[in-house]
Amino acid sequence: MAALHMGSDQILIQSSRKVRRSAIIFTAVLAFALIPAAAANADTVIDGPVGLGTAAPFGVLAASTVTNTGPSIINGDVGLSPQTSITGFPPGIVNGTIHATDAVAAQAQIDLTTAYNTAASLTPTTVGLGELAGLSLTPGVYSGGELALNGALTLAGTAESVWVFQAASTLTAGSGSLITITGGASACNVFWQVGSSATLGSAAQFVGTVMANVSITATTGATVTGRLLARTGAVTLDTNTITVDSACDASPGTVTTSPEITSAAPPAGETGTPYSHTITASGTPAPTFVESGALPPGLSLEETTGLLSGTPTTPGTFEFTVTAANGTAPDATAVYSITVTAPAVTLSGSGASSGALADSGADLAPAAIFAGVLLASGLALALFARSRRLRG
């Protein structure tokens, strides 16, 4: 008996372990199933140069100070807003207009912020860059933390080509560094979005519009074919030549963002009952919607509004895919499942509701009560008779 008892205990222990293992596996599977799928990321792209607005004519634009040492030459406007200190002109020469804390400079700073944010929002085609020397880059959006150029960089493209460089922190061009543009490409279409400050080393030959969140320093002899635009800090110059190409096209490129579906999944439906659910998606321009698969019979999807509507005619579970597209990749897709049920069958005295039994005109309640009384009485008599036989 003891052995049997131990065997039973072992069986119970093993069964308990199996139950615990099954519970753990089930919990893990359930937890994995409940992890939400990663949302698709929208891409923001541009089909032309970053729009500078009224900041376009400025070779130098700053917020706190503009300071120059030596015979710098600015072939373009010089502006400062909201502070007032512009010094060093002369000996510096401005072949344009100096806008010191006026409405033009204030508006240019507003437009610079817009351009800066546009450049920062673009989806990189290449990420993780640091040192740019020795590279030959085709048009695109290039992203890194601290961007540096300690040598030669080649930008190879055409007249329509655009380059945007995104530096999360600093941009540093070393002494004697050089940027060369080939294939008919233009310095007008090269943009540097800098998260903090930029420094151009002595005798650097730099190309493009630098948009720094803080400050820009150009050391002795550095030349720029483009612009030095600082959002919140200073621009400091020392015997530099800065040239805004008068041939630059002032019209900005169009910025577009690929779609993301933002609405909840469609609810269940019922045959014979009108159904309406709107599928929405973000994106610029506004996307259109296309479905594939099996919509519940009786429903249709409106292409431009995303309205899923109609009156379901057939019960069942129907799976389909909705794609939102606006010409900017990637498209957004979502797989949905709608369950359509038939109306519940209910008893009704009026017979008006769908699926209800017709009213016979007779009130069955008294008959049901009488039948119940008769059944109870019969059971009582049967029990009484059986009791007497047992006693006899």
DAGI-V140947 format. One record per backbone hydrogen bond with DSSP energy under -0.5 kcal/mol. NH is the residue of the N-H (numbers start at 1). CO is the residue of the C=O. If there is no record, write none. Layout:
# DAGI-V140947
nh:NH co:CO
nh:NH co:CO
This chain:
# DAGI-V140947
nh:5 co:1
nh:6 co:2
nh:7 co:3
nh:8 co:4
nh:9 co:5
nh:10 co:6
nh:11 co:7
nh:12 co:8
nh:13 co:9
nh:14 co:10
nh:15 co:11
nh:16 co:12
nh:17 co:13
nh:18 co:14
nh:19 co:15
nh:20 co:16
nh:21 co:17
nh:22 co:18
nh:23 co:19
nh:24 co:20
nh:25 co:21
nh:26 co:22
nh:27 co:23
nh:28 co:24
nh:29 co:25
nh:30 co:26
nh:31 co:27
nh:32 co:28
nh:33 co:29
nh:34 co:30
nh:35 co:31
nh:35 co:32
nh:45 co:43
nh:45 co:256
nh:47 co:254
nh:55 co:52
nh:56 co:53
nh:58 co:55
nh:59 co:77
nh:60 co:77
nh:61 co:228
nh:62 co:79
nh:63 co:233
nh:64 co:233
nh:66 co:85
nh:67 co:235
nh:68 co:87
nh:69 co:237
nh:72 co:70
nh:73 co:240
nh:74 co:93
nh:75 co:73
nh:75 co:242
nh:76 co:74
nh:77 co:57
nh:78 co:97
nh:79 co:60
nh:80 co:99
nh:81 co:62
nh:83 co:63
nh:85 co:64
nh:86 co:84
nh:87 co:66
nh:92 co:88
nh:93 co:72
nh:95 co:74
nh:95 co:93
nh:96 co:94
nh:99 co:78
nh:99 co:97
nh:100 co:98
nh:101 co:80
nh:101 co:99
nh:106 co:102
nh:107 co:103
nh:108 co:104
nh:109 co:105
nh:110 co:106
nh:111 co:107
nh:112 co:108
nh:113 co:109
nh:114 co:110
nh:115 co:111
nh:116 co:112
nh:117 co:113
nh:118 co:114
nh:119 co:115
nh:120 co:116
nh:121 co:117
nh:122 co:118
nh:122 co:119
nh:123 co:44
nh:125 co:141
nh:126 co:141
nh:129 co:143
nh:132 co:148
nh:134 co:152
nh:135 co:132
nh:137 co:154
nh:140 co:162
nh:142 co:140
nh:142 co:164
nh:143 co:126
nh:144 co:166
nh:145 co:129
nh:147 co:145
nh:147 co:170
nh:148 co:130
nh:149 co:172
nh:153 co:178
nh:154 co:135
nh:155 co:180
nh:156 co:137
nh:156 co:154
nh:157 co:155
nh:157 co:182
nh:161 co:158
nh:163 co:189
nh:164 co:140
nh:165 co:191
nh:166 co:142
nh:167 co:165
nh:167 co:193
nh:168 co:144
nh:168 co:166
nh:169 co:145
nh:171 co:197
nh:172 co:147
nh:173 co:199
nh:174 co:149
nh:174 co:172
nh:176 co:202
nh:177 co:174
nh:178 co:151
nh:179 co:205
nh:180 co:153
nh:182 co:155
nh:185 co:182
nh:189 co:186
nh:190 co:187
nh:191 co:163
nh:192 co:209
nh:193 co:165
nh:193 co:191
nh:194 co:192
nh:194 co:211
nh:195 co:167
nh:195 co:193
nh:196 co:169
nh:198 co:215
nh:199 co:171
nh:200 co:217
nh:201 co:173
nh:201 co:199
nh:203 co:220
nh:204 co:201
nh:205 co:177
nh:206 co:204
nh:206 co:223
nh:208 co:225
nh:209 co:190
nh:210 co:208
nh:210 co:227
nh:211 co:192
nh:211 co:209
nh:212 co:210
nh:212 co:229
nh:213 co:194
nh:214 co:196
nh:216 co:234
nh:217 co:198
nh:218 co:236
nh:219 co:200
nh:219 co:217
nh:221 co:238
nh:221 co:239
nh:222 co:219
nh:223 co:204
nh:224 co:241
nh:225 co:206
nh:226 co:224
nh:226 co:243
nh:227 co:208
nh:228 co:59
nh:229 co:210
nh:229 co:227
nh:230 co:61
nh:231 co:212
nh:232 co:213
nh:233 co:214
nh:235 co:65
nh:236 co:216
nh:237 co:67
nh:239 co:69
nh:241 co:222
nh:242 co:73
nh:243 co:224
nh:244 co:75
nh:245 co:243
nh:248 co:245
nh:250 co:248
nh:253 co:49
nh:255 co:253
nh:256 co:45
nh:256 co:254
nh:257 co:284
nh:258 co:43
nh:260 co:282
nh:262 co:280
nh:263 co:280
nh:269 co:339
nh:271 co:341
nh:272 co:312
nh:273 co:270
nh:275 co:310
nh:277 co:308
nh:279 co:277
nh:279 co:306
nh:280 co:278
nh:282 co:260
nh:284 co:257
nh:288 co:325
nh:289 co:303
nh:290 co:323
nh:292 co:321
nh:294 co:319
nh:295 co:293
nh:299 co:296
nh:300 co:309
nh:302 co:307
nh:306 co:302
nh:308 co:277
nh:308 co:306
nh:309 co:300
nh:309 co:307
nh:310 co:275
nh:311 co:298
nh:312 co:273
nh:313 co:297
nh:314 co:297
nh:316 co:340
nh:318 co:338
nh:320 co:336
nh:321 co:292
nh:322 co:334
nh:323 co:290
nh:324 co:332
nh:325 co:288
nh:329 co:327
nh:332 co:324
nh:334 co:322
nh:336 co:320
nh:336 co:334
nh:338 co:318
nh:340 co:316
nh:340 co:338
nh:341 co:269
nh:341 co:339
nh:346 co:344
nh:356 co:353
nh:357 co:346
nh:364 co:362
nh:368 co:364
nh:369 co:365
nh:370 co:366
nh:371 co:367
nh:372 co:368
nh:373 co:369
nh:374 co:370
nh:375 co:371
nh:376 co:372
nh:377 co:373
nh:378 co:374
nh:379 co:375
nh:380 co:376
nh:381 co:377
nh:382 co:378
nh:383 co:379
nh:384 co:380
nh:385 co:381
nh:386 co:382
nh:387 co:383
nh:388 co:384
nh:389 co:385
nh:390 co:386
nh:391 co:387
nh:392 co:388
